[in-house]
Amino acid sequence: YQRRVHGKNVEQKSIRQIAEELTALQELGKANRLTPEHFSDGTFTISNIGAVGGTWAAPVIFPPEVMIGALGRLSKRPGYNADGEVIPQHVMPTSWSADHRVVDGVTVVRFAGLVRGYLENPTALLLNL
């Protein structure tokens, strides 16, 4: 018996179930055993291009996908605090593409801001489950 792992229908799963499926998909990927069934026919994709040193991308949507996001490599850059002093900041570039027949640009920008907030404060994600 081999459990089917595809990371789909996540709206019907718990965070734990999604995490277990993602872990299984990562293991399949490491073993070079992913098939097109594992990554086709989704509606939303997140690509971790930072894992291979990538920063920016121009993510491409493959129907029936509605949106895709690419998360770049985390780096430390100079930034400014509220007093205008230079401080080190962690920066992770993100790139988003969406099918504007389904999702308008304002919604994508709001979603990107929500993702940013959760990445900057993971506790907020847990509080909003």
C-alpha positions, 0 to 999 in steps of 0.5 A, spaced: 500 500 500 502 506 498 499 512 500 497 517 495 500 524 496 498 530 492 497 536 496 490 538 493 484 539 496 487 543 502 481 546 504 478 540 506 485 538 510 488 540 517 494 544 517 497 537 520 495 533 514 497 538 509 504 538 513 504 531 512 503 531 505 508 536 504 513 532 507 512 526 503 512 530 497 519 533 499 521 526 500 519 524 493 522 530 490 529 528 493 528 521 491 527 523 484 520 520 484 515 525 483 510 524 477 506 530 473 500 527 477 503 530 484 504 537 481 498 538 476 491 540 476 492 545 482 489 552 483 495 555 487 502 553 487 508 556 491 515 555 489 521 555 493 526 558 489 530 560 494 532 553 496 536 553 490 539 560 491 534 564 486 531 571 488 526 573 483 522 570 478 517 571 473 512 565 475 508 562 470 501 560 471 499 553 468 491 552 467 487 550 471 492 554 476 489 561 478 495 563 482 503 562 483 508 565 488 515 564 488 519 565 494 526 567 494 532 566 498 532 570 505 538 575 505 541 580 510 540 587 508 541 594 511 535 597 512 532 603 517 529 603 524 523 608 526 529 613 528 532 613 521 538 608 524 541 603 519 540 596 522 540 589 519 534 586 516 532 580 513 529 580 506 526 575 502 523 577 495 517 574 493 514 574 486 506 573 484 502 571 478 495 571 477 490 569 472 486 576 472 480 573 469 479 570 476 483 574 481 484 582 481 490 585 482 488 588 488 486 581 491 493 579 489 497 585 493 492 584 499 494 576 499 502 578 498 501 583 504 498 577 508 503 572 507 508 577 508 505 578 515 505 571 517 512 570 515 514 576 519 510 574 525 508 566 524 505 566 531 499 570 528 498 565 523 497 560 529 492 565 532 488 565 526 487 558 524 
